[in-house]
Amino acid sequence: MKVIIVFAALFAVAFARPDVETVRQHSFVQPDGFKFGVETSDGSKHDAEGQLKAIDKDHVGIAVHGSYQFVDKDGHTYVVNYVADENGYQAQGEHLPHS
């Protein structure tokens, strides 16, 4: 159910601006994971892949890795690579502070 909500939110964002068109869109959803990608005519992209992961003998979670990019009003492209798993959301990008 959560995967469906994520996809719905992504598609809503892609269609939020009438002057922006979706130029690439794919999704593959299975019981044990998913993969999707979307790209719009304004230079925005989001690709991600998630797999079920055994946390311990009683708990299963999903580990997601992906990247997204967007272009600001001045034409600068920002790219974020991320992992979201049992350790939380970890993002990396040239414009983000390093720990």
N, CA, C and O atoms as CSV, one atom per row, in Angstrom:
chain,resi,resn,atom,element,x,y,z
A,1,MET,N,N,0.815,-1.192,0.000
A,1,MET,CA,C,0.000,0.000,0.000
A,1,MET,C,C,0.864,1.263,0.000
A,1,MET,O,O,0.558,2.229,-0.698
A,2,LYS,N,N,1.953,1.251,0.792
A,2,LYS,CA,C,2.822,2.426,0.857
A,2,LYS,C,C,3.459,2.715,-0.494
A,2,LYS,O,O,3.635,3.876,-0.863
A,3,VAL,N,N,3.808,1.660,-1.236
A,3,VAL,CA,C,4.418,1.842,-2.555
A,3,VAL,C,C,3.441,2.542,-3.485
A,3,VAL,O,O,3.836,3.415,-4.258
A,4,ILE,N,N,2.183,2.169,-3.417
A,4,ILE,CA,C,1.169,2.797,-4.259
A,4,ILE,C,C,1.034,4.277,-3.921
A,4,ILE,O,O,0.885,5.104,-4.820
A,5,ILE,N,N,1.082,4.613,-2.661
A,5,ILE,CA,C,1.000,6.013,-2.237
A,5,ILE,C,C,2.189,6.802,-2.770
A,5,ILE,O,O,2.025,7.929,-3.238
A,6,VAL,N,N,3.380,6.220,-2.705
A,6,VAL,CA,C,4.585,6.889,-3.220
A,6,VAL,C,C,4.437,7.159,-4.713
A,6,VAL,O,O,4.710,8.267,-5.173
A,7,PHE,N,N,4.004,6.143,-5.476
A,7,PHE,CA,C,3.833,6.339,-6.906
A,7,PHE,C,C,2.793,7.409,-7.206
A,7,PHE,O,O,2.998,8.238,-8.093
A,8,ALA,N,N,1.693,7.401,-6.487
A,8,ALA,CA,C,0.647,8.398,-6.699
A,8,ALA,C,C,1.183,9.804,-6.441
A,8,ALA,O,O,0.881,10.735,-7.188
A,9,ALA,N,N,1.971,9.954,-5.392
A,9,ALA,CA,C,2.547,11.263,-5.078
A,9,ALA,C,C,3.515,11.716,-6.166
A,9,ALA,O,O,3.504,12.883,-6.556
A,10,LEU,N,N,4.347,10.806,-6.656
A,10,LEU,CA,C,5.297,11.162,-7.713
A,10,LEU,C,C,4.584,11.594,-8.987
A,10,LEU,O,O,4.972,12.578,-9.616
A,11,PHE,N,N,3.556,10.870,-9.365
A,11,PHE,CA,C,2.833,11.226,-10.570
A,11,PHE,C,C,2.078,12.530,-10.398
A,11,PHE,O,O,1.949,13.297,-11.353
A,12,ALA,N,N,1.581,12.793,-9.214
A,12,ALA,CA,C,0.897,14.066,-8.954
A,12,ALA,C,C,1.861,15.231,-9.104
A,12,ALA,O,O,1.505,16.271,-9.658
A,13,VAL,N,N,3.078,15.059,-8.612
A,13,VAL,CA,C,4.091,16.114,-8.754
A,13,VAL,C,C,4.420,16.340,-10.225
A,13,VAL,O,O,4.559,17.479,-10.670
A,14,ALA,N,N,4.544,15.250,-10.975
A,14,ALA,CA,C,4.879,15.366,-12.393
A,14,ALA,C,C,3.800,16.134,-13.159
A,14,ALA,O,O,4.105,16.821,-14.134
A,15,PHE,N,N,2.556,16.024,-12.731
A,15,PHE,CA,C,1.463,16.685,-13.432
A,15,PHE,C,C,1.039,17.999,-12.783
A,15,PHE,O,O,0.055,18.600,-13.216
A,16,ALA,N,N,1.741,18.453,-11.775
A,16,ALA,CA,C,1.343,19.647,-11.043
A,16,ALA,C,C,1.488,20.919,-11.876
A,16,ALA,O,O,0.734,21.872,-11.681
A,17,ARG,N,N,2.440,20.945,-12.796
A,17,ARG,CA,C,2.649,22.119,-13.641
A,17,ARG,C,C,2.197,21.801,-15.057
A,17,ARG,O,O,2.730,20.879,-15.675
A,18,PRO,N,N,1.241,22.531,-15.579
A,18,PRO,CA,C,0.740,22.215,-16.916
A,18,PRO,C,C,1.763,22.439,-18.024
A,18,PRO,O,O,1.622,21.869,-19.106
A,19,ASP,N,N,2.802,23.264,-17.782
A,19,ASP,CA,C,3.818,23.517,-18.800
A,19,ASP,C,C,4.933,22.476,-18.785
A,19,ASP,O,O,5.860,22.574,-19.588
A,20,VAL,N,N,4.874,21.488,-17.905
A,20,VAL,CA,C,5.887,20.446,-17.792
A,20,VAL,C,C,5.271,19.116,-18.222
A,20,VAL,O,O,4.197,18.733,-17.758
A,21,GLU,N,N,5.972,18.422,-19.115
A,21,GLU,CA,C,5.483,17.144,-19.607
A,21,GLU,C,C,6.331,16.001,-19.070
A,21,GLU,O,O,7.524,16.169,-18.818
A,22,THR,N,N,5.719,14.852,-18.899
A,22,THR,CA,C,6.452,13.645,-18.539
A,22,THR,C,C,7.068,13.086,-19.812
A,22,THR,O,O,6.359,12.809,-20.779
A,23,VAL,N,N,8.398,12.919,-19.813
A,23,VAL,CA,C,9.081,12.412,-21.002
A,23,VAL,C,C,9.516,10.955,-20.845
A,23,VAL,O,O,9.799,10.280,-21.835
A,24,ARG,N,N,9.569,10.471,-19.598
A,24,ARG,CA,C,9.904,9.065,-19.347
A,24,ARG,C,C,9.209,8.650,-18.064
A,24,ARG,O,O,9.198,9.385,-17.076
A,25,GLN,N,N,8.635,7.469,-18.099
A,25,GLN,CA,C,7.957,6.966,-16.906
A,25,GLN,C,C,7.906,5.449,-16.988
A,25,GLN,O,O,7.441,4.893,-17.983
A,26,HIS,N,N,8.379,4.786,-15.958
A,26,HIS,CA,C,8.261,3.339,-15.900
A,26,HIS,C,C,8.163,2.909,-14.448
A,26,HIS,O,O,8.653,3.588,-13.546
A,27,SER,N,N,7.525,1.778,-14.242
A,27,SER,CA,C,7.445,1.218,-12.895
A,27,SER,C,C,7.306,-0.293,-12.996
A,27,SER,O,O,6.707,-0.822,-13.932
A,28,PHE,N,N,7.866,-0.960,-12.023
A,28,PHE,CA,C,7.822,-2.410,-11.932
A,28,PHE,C,C,7.653,-2.728,-10.462
A,28,PHE,O,O,8.552,-2.472,-9.660
A,29,VAL,N,N,6.508,-3.286,-10.102
A,29,VAL,CA,C,6.203,-3.560,-8.701
A,29,VAL,C,C,5.961,-5.052,-8.524
A,29,VAL,O,O,5.161,-5.651,-9.242
A,30,GLN,N,N,6.650,-5.639,-7.577
A,30,GLN,CA,C,6.519,-7.044,-7.231
A,30,GLN,C,C,6.287,-7.138,-5.724
A,30,GLN,O,O,6.505,-6.157,-5.013
A,31,PRO,N,N,5.855,-8.280,-5.227
A,31,PRO,CA,C,5.643,-8.414,-3.783
A,31,PRO,C,C,6.908,-8.188,-2.949
A,31,PRO,O,O,6.820,-7.774,-1.793
A,32,ASP,N,N,8.077,-8.456,-3.527
A,32,ASP,CA,C,9.320,-8.321,-2.764
A,32,ASP,C,C,10.146,-7.093,-3.127
A,32,ASP,O,O,11.270,-6.947,-2.649
A,33,GLY,N,N,9.605,-6.200,-3.971
A,33,GLY,CA,C,10.362,-5.004,-4.310
A,33,GLY,C,C,9.712,-4.188,-5.415
A,33,GLY,O,O,8.631,-4.522,-5.901
A,34,PHE,N,N,10.381,-3.121,-5.800
A,34,PHE,CA,C,9.872,-2.244,-6.846
A,34,PHE,C,C,11.029,-1.529,-7.513
A,34,PHE,O,O,12.140,-1.470,-6.988
A,35,LYS,N,N,10.740,-0.993,-8.673
A,35,LYS,CA,C,11.686,-0.143,-9.396
A,35,LYS,C,C,10.851,0.854,-10.177
A,35,LYS,O,O,9.851,0.476,-10.789
A,36,PHE,N,N,11.245,2.123,-10.166
A,36,PHE,CA,C,10.504,3.112,-10.944
A,36,PHE,C,C,11.432,4.216,-11.409
A,36,PHE,O,O,12.526,4.405,-10.878
A,37,GLY,N,N,10.971,4.931,-12.402
A,37,GLY,CA,C,11.685,6.087,-12.906
A,37,GLY,C,C,10.709,7.040,-13.556
A,37,GLY,O,O,9.746,6.620,-14.197
A,38,VAL,N,N,10.961,8.308,-13.391
A,38,VAL,CA,C,10.148,9.338,-14.028
A,38,VAL,C,C,11.068,10.507,-14.362
A,38,VAL,O,O,11.961,10.852,-13.589
A,39,GLU,N,N,10.838,11.106,-15.519
A,39,GLU,CA,C,11.607,12.270,-15.948
A,39,GLU,C,C,10.648,13.239,-16.614
A,39,GLU,O,O,9.757,12.832,-17.360
A,40,THR,N,N,10.833,14.520,-16.340
A,40,THR,CA,C,9.963,15.536,-16.909
A,40,THR,C,C,10.750,16.482,-17.803
A,40,THR,O,O,11.978,16.536,-17.745
A,41,SER,N,N,10.037,17.212,-18.613
A,41,SER,CA,C,10.657,18.092,-19.600
A,41,SER,C,C,11.412,19.266,-18.981
A,41,SER,O,O,12.162,19.942,-19.685
A,42,ASP,N,N,11.239,19.524,-17.703
A,42,ASP,CA,C,11.969,20.607,-17.044
A,42,ASP,C,C,13.314,20.155,-16.487
A,42,ASP,O,O,13.993,20.933,-15.817
A,43,GLY,N,N,13.717,18.899,-16.755
A,43,GLY,CA,C,15.003,18.395,-16.284
A,43,GLY,C,C,14.947,17.631,-14.979
A,43,GLY,O,O,15.973,17.145,-14.503
A,44,SER,N,N,13.774,17.516,-14.395
A,44,SER,CA,C,13.642,16.755,-13.147
A,44,SER,C,C,13.616,15.263,-13.452
A,44,SER,O,O,13.030,14.827,-14.443
A,45,LYS,N,N,14.267,14.480,-12.575
A,45,LYS,CA,C,14.291,13.027,-12.718
A,45,LYS,C,C,14.214,12.408,-11.331
A,45,LYS,O,O,14.659,13.003,-10.349
A,46,HIS,N,N,13.650,11.213,-11.260
A,46,HIS,CA,C,13.666,10.443,-10.016
A,46,HIS,C,C,13.643,8.968,-10.396
A,46,HIS,O,O,12.722,8.500,-11.066
A,47,ASP,N,N,14.664,8.247,-9.962
A,47,ASP,CA,C,14.767,6.810,-10.162
A,47,ASP,C,C,15.032,6.171,-8.810
A,47,ASP,O,O,15.833,6.675,-8.023
A,48,ALA,N,N,14.355,5.055,-8.541
A,48,ALA,CA,C,14.556,4.373,-7.263
A,48,ALA,C,C,14.274,2.890,-7.427
A,48,ALA,O,O,13.547,2.455,-8.320
A,49,GLU,N,N,14.882,2.136,-6.522
A,49,GLU,CA,C,14.676,0.696,-6.471
A,49,GLU,C,C,14.635,0.283,-5.018
A,49,GLU,O,O,15.452,0.733,-4.215
A,50,GLY,N,N,13.687,-0.572,-4.676
A,50,GLY,CA,C,13.553,-1.029,-3.296
A,50,GLY,C,C,13.368,-2.536,-3.234
A,50,GLY,O,O,12.733,-3.135,-4.101
A,51,GLN,N,N,13.929,-3.135,-2.199
A,51,GLN,CA,C,13.830,-4.579,-1.993
A,51,GLN,C,C,13.484,-4.846,-0.535
A,51,GLN,O,O,13.934,-4.137,0.365
A,52,LEU,N,N,12.677,-5.883,-0.317
A,52,LEU,CA,C,12.432,-6.314,1.048
A,52,LEU,C,C,13.733,-6.800,1.655
A,52,LEU,O,O,14.566,-7.400,0.975
A,53,LYS,N,N,13.899,-6.535,2.943
A,53,LYS,CA,C,15.137,-6.885,3.624
A,53,LYS,C,C,14.794,-7.399,5.016
A,53,LYS,O,O,14.034,-6.765,5.747
A,54,ALA,N,N,15.352,-8.538,5.377
A,54,ALA,CA,C,15.136,-9.078,6.720
A,54,ALA,C,C,15.978,-8.272,7.702
A,54,ALA,O,O,17.202,-8.229,7.587
A,55,ILE,N,N,15.323,-7.638,8.662
A,55,ILE,CA,C,16.014,-6.856,9.680
A,55,ILE,C,C,16.493,-7.797,10.786
A,55,ILE,O,O,17.642,-7.720,11.222
A,56,ASP,N,N,15.625,-8.661,11.223
A,56,ASP,CA,C,15.954,-9.740,12.155
A,56,ASP,C,C,14.929,-10.841,11.914
A,56,ASP,O,O,14.158,-10.761,10.957
A,57,LYS,N,N,14.904,-11.859,12.758
A,57,LYS,CA,C,14.021,-13.000,12.487
A,57,LYS,C,C,12.536,-12.648,12.551
A,57,LYS,O,O,11.710,-13.384,12.012
A,58,ASP,N,N,12.184,-11.543,13.194
A,58,ASP,CA,C,10.778,-11.162,13.341
A,58,ASP,C,C,10.372,-9.934,12.536
A,58,ASP,O,O,9.187,-9.601,12.491
A,59,HIS,N,N,11.317,-9.257,11.903
A,59,HIS,CA,C,10.996,-7.991,11.235
A,59,HIS,C,C,11.572,-7.942,9.821
A,59,HIS,O,O,12.711,-8.330,9.562
A,60,VAL,N,N,10.729,-7.449,8.932
A,60,VAL,CA,C,11.139,-7.238,7.548
A,60,VAL,C,C,10.915,-5.759,7.241
A,60,VAL,O,O,9.921,-5.168,7.662
A,61,GLY,N,N,11.848,-5.176,6.507
A,61,GLY,CA,C,11.717,-3.786,6.096
A,61,GLY,C,C,11.983,-3.684,4.611
A,61,GLY,O,O,12.135,-4.694,3.924
A,62,ILE,N,N,12.037,-2.483,4.131
A,62,ILE,CA,C,12.365,-2.277,2.732
A,62,ILE,C,C,13.568,-1.347,2.663
A,62,ILE,O,O,13.612,-0.315,3.332
A,63,ALA,N,N,14.532,-1.726,1.853
A,63,ALA,CA,C,15.719,-0.906,1.632
A,63,ALA,C,C,15.590,-0.282,0.247
A,63,ALA,O,O,15.405,-0.985,-0.746
A,64,VAL,N,N,15.688,1.028,0.191
A,64,VAL,CA,C,15.512,1.763,-1.054
A,64,VAL,C,C,16.796,2.520,-1.364
A,64,VAL,O,O,17.405,3.120,-0.478
A,65,HIS,N,N,17.198,2.486,-2.623
A,65,HIS,CA,C,18.277,3.361,-3.062
A,65,HIS,C,C,17.820,4.021,-4.358
A,65,HIS,O,O,17.108,3.423,-5.166
A,66,GLY,N,N,18.241,5.246,-4.531
A,66,GLY,CA,C,17.809,5.967,-5.712
A,66,GLY,C,C,18.495,7.303,-5.847
A,66,GLY,O,O,19.417,7.633,-5.100
A,67,SER,N,N,18.030,8.060,-6.807
A,67,SER,CA,C,18.548,9.404,-7.011
A,67,SER,C,C,17.456,10.262,-7.642
A,67,SER,O,O,16.558,9.767,-8.322
A,68,TYR,N,N,17.565,11.548,-7.394
A,68,TYR,CA,C,16.673,12.489,-8.054
A,68,TYR,C,C,17.456,13.739,-8.381
A,68,TYR,O,O,18.470,14.043,-7.752
A,69,GLN,N,N,16.974,14.453,-9.368
A,69,GLN,CA,C,17.610,15.715,-9.732
A,69,GLN,C,C,16.543,16.717,-10.105
A,69,GLN,O,O,15.436,16.368,-10.516
A,70,PHE,N,N,16.915,17.980,-9.947
A,70,PHE,CA,C,16.021,19.070,-10.333
A,70,PHE,C,C,16.877,20.243,-10.774
A,70,PHE,O,O,18.059,20.329,-10.440
A,71,VAL,N,N,16.274,21.132,-11.519
A,71,VAL,CA,C,16.951,22.322,-12.027
A,71,VAL,C,C,16.298,23.526,-11.375
A,71,VAL,O,O,15.077,23.672,-11.414
A,72,ASP,N,N,17.127,24.407,-10.764
A,72,ASP,CA,C,16.546,25.587,-10.122
A,72,ASP,C,C,16.249,26.674,-11.154
A,72,ASP,O,O,16.527,26.509,-12.342
A,73,LYS,N,N,15.683,27.781,-10.687
A,73,LYS,CA,C,15.261,28.842,-11.603
A,73,LYS,C,C,16.431,29.506,-12.330
A,73,LYS,O,O,16.233,30.153,-13.357
A,74,ASP,N,N,17.663,29.348,-11.798
A,74,ASP,CA,C,18.846,29.911,-12.444
A,74,ASP,C,C,19.535,28.916,-13.378
A,74,ASP,O,O,20.577,29.227,-13.954
A,75,GLY,N,N,18.959,27.726,-13.528
A,75,GLY,CA,C,19.512,26.736,-14.442
A,75,GLY,C,C,20.528,25.784,-13.839
A,75,GLY,O,O,21.131,24.998,-14.568
A,76,HIS,N,N,20.738,25.831,-12.518
A,76,HIS,CA,C,21.669,24.914,-11.861
A,76,HIS,C,C,20.983,23.575,-11.622
A,76,HIS,O,O,19.851,23.525,-11.140
A,77,THR,N,N,21.674,22.492,-11.964
A,77,THR,CA,C,21.133,21.150,-11.744
A,77,THR,C,C,21.659,20.603,-10.430
A,77,THR,O,O,22.863,20.635,-10.178
A,78,TYR,N,N,20.776,20.110,-9.605
A,78,TYR,CA,C,21.131,19.511,-8.326
A,78,TYR,C,C,20.781,18.026,-8.367
A,78,TYR,O,O,19.687,17.650,-8.786
A,79,VAL,N,N,21.718,17.187,-7.931
A,79,VAL,CA,C,21.522,15.747,-7.922
A,79,VAL,C,C,21.668,15.244,-6.492
A,79,VAL,O,O,22.609,15.611,-5.788
A,80,VAL,N,N,20.736,14.406,-6.072
A,80,VAL,CA,C,20.775,13.792,-4.753
A,80,VAL,C,C,20.723,12.278,-4.938
A,80,VAL,O,O,19.808,11.756,-5.575
A,81,ASN,N,N,21.703,11.579,-4.380
A,81,ASN,CA,C,21.699,10.120,-4.318
A,81,ASN,C,C,21.349,9.749,-2.887
A,81,ASN,O,O,21.819,10.391,-1.948
A,82,TYR,N,N,20.533,8.724,-2.712
A,82,TYR,CA,C,20.090,8.406,-1.354
A,82,TYR,C,C,19.919,6.914,-1.145
A,82,TYR,O,O,19.771,6.130,-2.083
A,83,VAL,N,N,19.945,6.562,0.128
A,83,VAL,CA,C,19.604,5.235,0.610
A,83,VAL,C,C,18.636,5.448,1.764
A,83,VAL,O,O,18.844,6.317,2.610
A,84,ALA,N,N,17.588,4.657,1.791
A,84,ALA,CA,C,16.643,4.689,2.907
A,84,ALA,C,C,16.446,3.248,3.358
A,84,ALA,O,O,15.927,2.414,2.616
A,85,ASP,N,N,16.870,2.972,4.585
A,85,ASP,CA,C,16.790,1.601,5.093
A,85,ASP,C,C,16.638,1.634,6.607
A,85,ASP,O,O,16.192,2.636,7.165
A,86,GLU,N,N,17.002,0.555,7.270
A,86,GLU,CA,C,16.851,0.486,8.723
A,86,GLU,C,C,17.704,1.528,9.446
A,86,GLU,O,O,17.509,1.761,10.638
A,87,ASN,N,N,18.637,2.151,8.748
A,87,ASN,CA,C,19.473,3.197,9.326
A,87,ASN,C,C,18.945,4.602,9.047
A,87,ASN,O,O,19.598,5.590,9.385
A,88,GLY,N,N,17.771,4.694,8.435
A,88,GLY,CA,C,17.184,5.992,8.137
A,88,GLY,C,C,17.452,6.435,6.709
A,88,GLY,O,O,17.888,5.645,5.872
A,89,TYR,N,N,17.191,7.683,6.446
A,89,TYR,CA,C,17.386,8.285,5.126
A,89,TYR,C,C,18.747,8.938,5.101
A,89,TYR,O,O,19.039,9.816,5.913
A,90,GLN,N,N,19.590,8.506,4.157
A,90,GLN,CA,C,20.929,9.069,4.019
A,90,GLN,C,C,21.084,9.624,2.609
A,90,GLN,O,O,21.078,8.872,1.635
A,91,ALA,N,N,21.219,10.923,2.507
A,91,ALA,CA,C,21.313,11.594,1.212
A,91,ALA,C,C,22.721,12.146,1.003
A,91,ALA,O,O,23.383,12.580,1.945
A,92,GLN,N,N,23.158,12.118,-0.253
A,92,GLN,CA,C,24.453,12.680,-0.621
A,92,GLN,C,C,24.267,13.520,-1.875
A,92,GLN,O,O,23.551,13.134,-2.799
A,93,GLY,N,N,24.916,14.660,-1.889
A,93,GLY,CA,C,24.883,15.552,-3.047
A,93,GLY,C,C,25.953,16.613,-2.876
A,93,GLY,O,O,26.306,16.986,-1.758
A,94,GLU,N,N,26.458,17.089,-3.990
A,94,GLU,CA,C,27.505,18.122,-3.949
A,94,GLU,C,C,27.042,19.364,-3.192
A,94,GLU,O,O,27.868,20.044,-2.582
A,95,HIS,N,N,25.782,19.672,-3.212
A,95,HIS,CA,C,25.248,20.881,-2.583
A,95,HIS,C,C,24.847,20.651,-1.132
A,95,HIS,O,O,24.457,21.600,-0.451
A,96,LEU,N,N,24.933,19.416,-0.640
A,96,LEU,CA,C,24.540,19.101,0.730
A,96,LEU,C,C,25.761,19.114,1.649
A,96,LEU,O,O,26.862,18.776,1.215
A,97,PRO,N,N,25.579,19.501,2.915
A,97,PRO,CA,C,26.698,19.469,3.840
A,97,PRO,C,C,27.166,18.027,4.077
A,97,PRO,O,O,26.357,17.100,4.116
A,98,HIS,N,N,28.462,17.860,4.232
A,98,HIS,CA,C,29.031,16.537,4.494
A,98,HIS,C,C,29.211,16.356,5.981
A,98,HIS,O,O,29.575,17.292,6.693
A,99,SER,N,N,28.954,15.146,6.449
A,99,SER,CA,C,29.097,14.899,7.890
A,99,SER,C,C,30.477,14.394,8.235
A,99,SER,O,O,30.765,14.136,9.404
